[in-house]
Amino acid sequence: MATLCKNCSHALVFDPQSQLLVCSYCGSSFTAEEVESEAKDYRQDLKAESMSEVYGEKDEKYMDCYVYSCSECGGEIIVNGTEASTACVYCGNPNVVFNRIARQRCPEYILPFSITKEQAIKLVHDKIGKGIFVPKRIKNFSPDCVRGIYIPYWIVNAEYADALVIRGTTGWGKASQTYHYGRAGSMKLKDFPIDASRVLSDNSSSKLEPYHLSHMKPFDEDYLAGFYSNVSDVTYSDVRCAVYKRAQELFKEDALNNIRARKLKITDSCPSPSFRLDNDMIYAMLPVWFITFDHKKKHNTILVNGDTGKVVGGIPFNKKLFFALLFSLGIIVTAAAYFVISYTWAFAPSSPFFLAIGVVALFSTGIGKIVKVMKNIKLTQDKGMFNFTKKRQG
């Protein structure tokens, strides 16, 4: 099941930095195309045995997994229903479940990792190190688990049309006016990635974009060596619904950005029933690093785009410090504005009232940002994502 070195017969691992398959035992390196096809044909014939067949356990309360034998040490490798590549828990060597890929539809393309494990960890440290409100303990975190996982994606083309009615406010105070705006049109999505794994949240996967899809290569299982991977576990209907939802969100976002007004709100939407999703979808595997660490007995999983290095995830922060600084800043800014206006206006508003309005306005802005951050933290601390990463052997 492992891709073996033709010089010493030890397992090869794909190196993102050199883009070659490397043998840690003898130092040899090969391109994916140079690996002998005979070895692949041999491993293609390796079959999995059901756990109930191996151990004679047929109790329905136990989930039935699949058992493979490691080609390096002979140890048993247990995988679930969607894993296509893993690592041996005993010797650590990479193993690709060839017949799993053959039995399911084989991916057409793969985007190899170009970000190494060390680079991914450094990118996370660099990002959170800039946070003023990030606790020092998190800034100096040591990852508990780092997994490079290929996530299955469908690359699609689609057309979407909609008509919106949007309410907005212009002007301030007594001069403010409320208007209704109409926005209608259509949009085309070309080479649009939709993640095909039920475990990874669509909110998380969409934040990982963009990928350099032009760098994709024809699928070769040797690129999986040393990494974990899943196969698609969604239906065509699931993909269609996900594309429709993403297209609708993008259309509304563009429409709102096209209007110069405050307090914008979509009051009516009339999407066209002629939504079209092309049938010539491309099945591909895209790279993601999953980096987990614990903070205050909670598991946090940060994602790093294995192609671009983009870091995705919400980091726990010091709420007391944030609100204290926000309140202090609100008083300072509002007081300064009040004194400026007092010397320029003939009739300045009363000081307590003006200060209260300013502080409340600044707090409202801060609360809005807090809500957004908390949503990202919720995704980072999602138990399903943590279990998805932690349960990988290695």
Summary of the structure (lengths in Angstrom):
residues: 394
radius of gyration: 26.5
end to end distance: 15.5
largest distance: 90.2
contacts: 1194
relative contact order: 0.15
helix: 36%
strand: 29%
